[in-house]
Amino acid sequence: MATTNGHQPPETGTATSRGGGPGHGVGSGGEPRKLNRVVIRFAGDSGDGMQLTGDRFTSEAAAFGNDLATLPNFPAEIRAPAGTLPGVSSFQLHFADYDILTPGDRPDVLVVMNPAALKANLADLPHGGTLIVNTDEFTKRNLTKVGYAADPLHTGELDPYAVHRVPMAELTRAAAEPAGVGRKDAERAKNMFALGLLSWMYHRPTEGTERFLREKFAKKPEIAEANVLAFRAGWNYGETTEAFAVTYEVAPATLPKGTYRQITGNVALAYGLVAAARRSGLPMFLGTYPITPASDVLHELAKHKNFGVTTFQAEDEIAGVGAALGAAFGGSLGVTTTSGPGLALKSETIGLAVTLELPLLICDIQRGGPSTGLPTKTEQADLLQALHGRNGESPVPVLAPRSPADCFDVALEAARIALRYRTPVLLLSDGAIANGSEPWLIPDVTRLPDLRTTFATEPNAPDGSGEFWPYVRDPETLARDWAVPGTPGTEHRIGGLEKADGSGGISYDPANHDAMVRLRQAKVDGVEVPDLEVDDPSGNARVLALGWGSSYGPIGAACRRVRGQGLPIAQAHLRNLNPMPGNLGEVLRRYDEVIVPEMNLGQLAMLLRARYLVDVRSHTKVAGLPFQAEELQNVLTDVVQGVSA
């Protein structure tokens, strides 16, 4: 997340007013109650437009200047049975007037469009939280579908919450009537009614949403008008009904100066790849096959042909990576995108890229596995596959972004390594990063790293034969010369069979194979990696929380909470997973306890134990959901108190 000027209040479990009192509750005199932060969750059927609703509220929060983080959560099925628990879709947004790190643990406000959404999400709403219910969907049939014997709106089950019963479908139909649309199309706009109501409650701007709706439905102006009318009706309902006596205000965050935009991890990754191609002076070729949650990278890159980007949707994963590797052989910046199952299919071609020693970017947007697994849920379980999931000794550099905006920078760094060292590079994002969003400080393009590379243009054989040897290496980086096919004097052959060092001829010589294996490993080991930075404000912490990938936000928020209790704890986060930072071993041995939270069964922890002989503690989660700051706070607190005892 963007950082403020040293102001880092802990991410607490519920929204807090600036006066330090409770968050949602009574107000006075019609003045908006000022809050530091709010977590809102929209939940409904997968056809209710919850992702669009949440995205629009997020856009307005970003335009207003709040810091924010989001967590979309939706089914893998294209259309799960309506009104059922498997079909529930939700979108959670955390926005604040200070820098935040996570989309929040529990919602302060829960908007549910049907009984299934209520049943699936109610347990996450703290007592005293605000619950807004679309009563029109609470029919006997819909209640029975999800196992309610009686209507919870009338049984007392919801008494611990501040409940607002709103007939959204009925009110939306009435509001949309002037647009001349049918009943079904009118009811579909009820998500915009909910958005209008929440926009009124939190003083969000409205012009951007109305403009968005008219542009989105430009070819169907009557549908656009129905949605705008529903949005306004929701706003007016909050303004006029006595049920909502209080509004709230979350001021803009104090962020470093500059121009910001809301961005998801997949879009940031796409932009980073485009920037890498431009800064390298190379055309970019994406060879890929659609797979959740990576497909949006393809969708975004397909929009940017004007920047020299060629996108190729192949017939399968193997063809996609093969085309990308072929493009790299031809002098392009070759890129392929996938998720865990696709990475497995690409493994042979990645091994070929290791042998060919060509720059290739492989972006793995991880999801829950194994096999098809959980296509729309997040996990960090591809680390060992990325490092070792190929036959033979097949080393590749591996990097992982820590947040949506960080995908841009990591894409540039992955391209730098690939081009400088002539090697395939694996970038490990995940579903939480890919679909989540946050503010992104748009960089000055002229200050991005210079990634220009050179091609071989003439024979280079050291024996003076006038031939081109493809495995003549740079003594500093061990990178081989890269010659574009068709360049006079650089004719050469490369392939999957082991090559003789230097000349590139096919070789079965044992000593040569030993030398080539060690050279390829030494090249990866020699990749320049910055030292690991440790965040230890007190300077006397005895416990280190170490993470990688999307665990950065929850670990950081949990450490803030632990420090808020007066307990010292240090935090560090790995971006480079192969090779690891040179000072990592020293850092690990500096602390009495090292705890590694990760969304797998302890893959990084196992690697650290094996490599550095440090008995790190592993804390794991494989539920398809990110860590919550609250759960990590409890774990870290116990460890710190145990060390101090």
Summary of the structure (lengths in Angstrom):
residues: 645
radius of gyration: 26.8
end to end distance: 34.2
largest distance: 91.0
contacts: 2320
relative contact order: 0.09
helix: 38%
strand: 19%
